[in-house]
Amino acid sequence: MALDFTAIDFETANGFRGSPCSVGLTKVRGGVIVEEGYWLMRPPEGHDHFDSRNITIHGITPDDVAAAPRFRDVFPEVDAFIGADPLVAHNAAFDLGVIRSAAEVSGIPAPAYDYACTVVLSRKNYSLPSYSLPFVAEAAGVPLRNHHDATEDARACAGIMVDIAGKHGAESVRGVFESMKLAMPHAGAWNPATDGLSKATRSALEKLAEMKAGTAGGTARRGGGSWSTEGPNPEPNLHADIAHPLFGQTVVFTGDLGLGRPEAKLRAAAHGARCASSVTLKTTVLVVGSGFTASDLRSGRLTSKAKRVLDLQRRGQGIEVLSEGEFMQMVG
């Protein structure tokens, strides 16, 4: 088997993962990039509003997609580009979730995919303070110049996969997993005639119904309390998807996020993470709010917990630092 795959990266219009506004694809054959694709699109109807925070991240505005086709019209071309390839994505739970949720609210089938998450694989192959895409791309020798441009992100993700395969002498994506004694993840197909909606889509539809009824409460923060309220540490969901990047991690939160800390803990625990209230030798992931981005690790704009993490990293403890955006992508 050859090292053949397609790397994918979506950008979304708002906090619902079923609101894609652009997608970048990079096709790899024998470990070499041979083709790239990029599509702008209008998100599915009813989920096509643009949040200012998302616009700030990727720079795509409603005017940019005003004349573009809807997701349901673009996706057949995207699916044809992918073909029978395994998909590779950085935080694949998000990008596979975009396809699933956008298909659900568009009423079209979603195919099944074998896939690889370069966040999960990178944790096992690099020692880094953060496994955000720019950090990992740099470690893999494919520096990322324009993060959140879907084409460039997909290209960087492809380079990471090629580098990891080289470390293991693997000749296929499946071979990478076999060399690491891991099962290759698989996302099942979705049939609108027979299958139910995912939790993320059900939640989005409930919010949409509330907004139409005028009971959504505007843009008020949700989560049941201020971020400073630590709240209990829920038990991890041991039946969650083991391929999810938070499964089996011990997570601590610091700073101010857009939802209450108890709610953040519930979302992490639902994906198999164990939550804690302080950084210890057992901590593996620190989620930092207050507008933190991965680049702040270099500039020193950190909370006391983040500084404690960096100190432990210097002593050899493997702890990953996540921004609010990265965490929210992971938990949908």
C-alpha positions in Angstrom: 0.0 0.0 0.0 1.2 3.5 -0.8 1.0 6.6 1.5 -2.2 7.9 -0.2 -4.7 10.1 1.6 -6.6 13.4 1.5 -6.0 16.0 4.2 -9.0 18.3 4.9 -9.7 21.5 6.8 -13.0 23.3 7.2 -13.7 26.8 8.4 -17.2 27.5 9.9 -19.4 30.6 10.0 -20.4 30.3 13.6 -20.2 28.0 16.7 -22.2 25.2 15.1 -19.9 22.8 13.4 -22.6 22.3 10.6 -22.0 25.8 9.3 -19.0 25.3 6.9 -18.1 28.4 4.8 -14.9 27.0 3.2 -13.0 23.8 2.9 -9.4 23.1 1.8 -8.3 19.7 0.5 -4.8 18.3 -0.2 -4.4 15.0 -2.0 -1.3 12.9 -1.4 0.0 10.1 -3.5 3.0 8.1 -2.4 3.8 10.7 0.3 3.8 13.6 -2.3 1.2 16.3 -2.7 -0.3 16.0 -6.2 -3.5 18.1 -6.1 -5.3 20.7 -4.0 -8.8 21.9 -3.9 -10.6 24.8 -2.3 -14.3 25.7 -2.1 -16.1 28.7 -0.6 -19.7 27.9 0.3 -22.8 29.2 2.0 -23.6 27.2 5.1 -26.8 25.2 5.2 -29.9 27.4 5.3 -30.9 28.4 8.8 -27.3 28.0 10.0 -25.7 30.6 7.8 -25.2 33.5 10.1 -21.6 34.6 10.7 -20.3 35.2 14.2 -17.8 38.0 14.6 -15.4 35.8 16.4 -15.3 33.3 13.5 -14.8 36.2 11.0 -11.9 37.4 13.1 -10.3 33.9 13.0 -10.6 33.1 9.2 -11.5 36.5 7.6 -14.4 35.1 5.6 -17.5 37.4 5.6 -21.1 36.9 4.5 -20.4 39.0 1.4 -17.5 36.6 0.4 -20.0 33.7 0.1 -23.1 35.5 -1.0 -22.8 34.2 -4.5 -21.4 30.8 -3.5 -23.4 27.6 -3.7 -24.8 25.9 -0.5 -22.9 23.1 1.2 -25.3 20.6 -0.2 -24.4 21.7 -3.8 -20.7 21.8 -3.1 -20.3 18.6 -1.1 -20.6 16.2 -4.2 -17.5 17.8 -5.6 -15.7 17.6 -2.3 -16.7 13.9 -1.9 -15.5 13.2 -5.5 -12.2 14.8 -4.7 -11.8 12.6 -1.6 -12.8 9.4 -3.3 -11.9 6.3 -1.4 -9.0 8.0 0.4 -8.7 7.9 4.2 -9.2 11.5 5.5 -6.5 13.2 7.6 -7.3 16.3 9.7 -5.9 18.2 12.6 -8.5 17.6 15.3 -10.4 15.2 13.0 -13.4 15.1 15.4 -14.2 18.7 14.3 -13.8 18.2 10.5 -15.6 14.9 10.4 -18.3 16.5 12.6 -18.6 19.3 10.1 -19.4 16.9 7.3 -21.9 14.9 9.5 -23.7 17.9 10.9 -23.8 19.9 7.7 -25.2 16.8 5.9 -27.8 16.3 8.6 -29.2 19.8 8.4 -29.0 19.7 4.6 -30.9 16.4 4.5 -28.2 14.6 2.4 -26.3 11.4 3.1 -22.8 11.5 4.6 -20.3 8.8 3.6 -18.2 6.6 5.9 -14.5 7.4 6.2 -11.4 5.8 7.7 -9.5 8.7 9.1 -6.5 9.9 11.1 -6.3 12.8 13.6 -2.9 14.5 13.5 -3.5 16.0 17.0 -3.7 12.5 18.5 -0.8 11.2 16.4 1.3 14.3 17.1 1.0 13.8 20.8 2.7 10.4 20.4 5.4 11.5 18.0 6.5 15.0 19.1 7.3 16.7 22.4 5.7 20.2 22.2 4.2 22.7 24.6 1.2 22.9 22.3 -0.2 20.6 19.6 -2.0 23.4 17.8 -1.4 23.2 14.0 1.3 25.9 13.8 3.5 24.2 16.5 3.1 20.8 15.0 3.6 21.9 11.4 6.9 23.6 12.5 8.1 20.5 14.2 7.2 18.4 11.1 9.3 20.7 8.9 6.3 22.3 7.1 5.9 25.7 8.7 2.5 27.3 8.5 2.4 30.8 7.3 -1.3 31.7 7.2 -3.2 29.7 9.8 -6.9 29.4 9.3 -6.6 29.6 5.5 -8.3 26.2 4.8 -5.9 25.4 1.9 -2.8 26.1 3.9 -4.1 24.3 6.9 -4.9 21.2 4.9 -1.4 21.3 3.3 0.3 21.6 6.6 -1.8 18.7 8.0 -0.7 16.6 5.0 3.0 17.4 5.7 2.6 16.4 9.3 1.1 13.0 8.3 3.9 12.4 5.8 6.5 13.3 8.5 4.9 10.9 11.1 4.7 8.1 8.5 8.4 8.7 7.8 9.3 8.4 11.5 7.7 4.9 11.5 8.8 3.8 8.1 5.1 3.3 7.3 4.0 3.1 3.7 0.3 3.9 4.4 -1.9 5.8 6.9 -3.1 2.4 8.2 0.5 1.3 8.5 1.2 4.2 10.8 -1.5 3.0 13.1 -0.3 -0.6 12.9 3.2 0.4 13.7 1.9 2.2 16.8 -0.3 -0.8 17.7 -3.4 1.4 17.4 -6.7 0.8 15.5 -7.4 3.1 12.7 -10.5 5.3 13.5 -13.6 5.0 11.3 -16.5 7.4 11.0 -19.7 5.6 10.0 -22.0 6.8 7.2 -25.2 8.7 7.8 -28.5 8.0 6.0 -31.2 10.7 6.4 -33.9 8.1 5.7 -32.9 5.7 8.5 -30.5 7.3 11.0 -31.0 9.8 13.8 -29.4 13.1 14.2 -26.1 13.6 16.1 -26.1 15.3 19.5 -24.4 18.4 18.1 -27.1 18.8 15.4 -30.0 18.2 17.8 -28.6 20.9 20.1 -28.2 23.4 17.2 -31.8 22.8 16.0 -33.1 23.3 19.5 -31.2 26.6 19.8 -32.6 27.6 16.3 -36.1 26.9 17.5 -35.6 28.9 20.6 -34.3 31.9 18.6 -37.3 31.7 16.3 -39.6 31.6 19.3 -37.8 34.6 20.8 -36.6 32.7 23.9 -33.0 32.2 23.2 -31.9 35.0 25.6 -29.9 36.9 22.9 -26.2 36.6 23.3 -26.1 35.9 27.0 -23.4 33.7 28.2 -24.4 30.1 29.0 -22.9 27.6 31.4 -24.6 28.2 34.7 -22.2 30.5 36.4 -19.1 32.6 36.1 -15.8 31.1 35.0 -14.4 31.6 38.5 -16.8 29.0 39.9 -14.8 25.8 39.7 -17.7 23.4 40.2 -17.4 19.6 40.7 -15.2 17.3 38.6 -17.5 14.9 36.7 -16.6 11.3 36.1 -15.2 10.6 32.6 -17.4 8.9 30.0 -15.6 5.6 29.7 -17.8 4.7 26.7 -16.7 7.7 24.6 -14.8 7.4 21.4 -11.3 6.4 22.2 -10.1 8.1 19.0 -11.2 11.5 20.3 -8.2 13.8 21.3 -9.6 14.3 24.8 -10.2 10.7 25.7 -8.1 9.5 28.6 -6.6 13.0 29.2 -6.5 14.8 32.6 -7.8 18.3 31.9 -7.5 21.5 34.0 -9.1 24.9 33.1 -7.7 28.4 33.7 -8.7 31.9 32.6 -12.1 33.1 31.2 -13.9 31.1 28.6 -17.2 31.8 26.9 -19.0 29.2 29.0 -19.0 28.4 32.7 -16.3 26.1 34.0 -18.8 23.4 35.2 -20.2 23.3 31.7 -16.7 23.0 30.2 -15.9 20.2 32.5 -19.1 18.3 31.6 -18.3 18.6 27.9 -14.7 17.4 28.4 -15.9 14.5 30.6 -18.5 13.5 27.9 -15.5 12.8 25.6 -13.7 10.6 28.1 -11.5 13.2 29.8 -10.9 13.3 33.6 -11.2 16.9 34.9 -9.2 18.3 37.8 -9.1 21.7 39.6 -5.4 22.3 39.8 -2.2 21.5 37.8 -0.5 18.4 39.2 1.9 15.7 37.9 -1.2 13.9 36.5 -2.2 16.8 34.3 -1.9 16.2 30.6 -4.0 19.1 29.1 -4.5 22.7 30.2 -7.2 24.7 28.6 -6.6 28.5 28.7 -9.2 31.1 28.2 -8.9 34.9 28.3 -8.3 35.2 24.6 -5.2 33.0 24.8 -3.7 31.7 21.5 -0.9 29.1 21.1 1.5 31.9 20.1 1.2 33.3 23.6 3.4 30.4 24.8 6.2 32.2 23.0 5.3 35.8 24.2 4.8 34.9 27.8 1.2 36.1 28.1 0.1 33.3 30.5 -1.9 32.7 33.6 -0.3 31.3 36.7 -1.5 27.8 35.9 -0.1 28.0 32.4 3.3 29.1 33.9 3.1 26.1 36.2 2.5 23.9 33.2 5.5 25.4 31.3 7.7 24.7 34.4 6.5 21.1 34.5 7.2 20.8 30.7 10.7 22.0 31.3 11.1 19.2 33.8 10.0 16.7 31.3 6.3 16.3 32.0 4.2 16.0 28.8 1.4 18.6 29.2 -0.4 20.1 26.3 -1.8 23.7 26.3 -5.1 24.3 24.4 -6.7 27.6 23.5 -10.4 28.2 24.0 -11.0 27.8 20.3 -9.2 24.5 20.1 -11.1 23.1 23.1 -14.4 24.3 21.7 -13.7 22.6 18.4 -12.9 19.4 20.2 -16.1 19.3 22.2 -18.3 20.6 19.4 
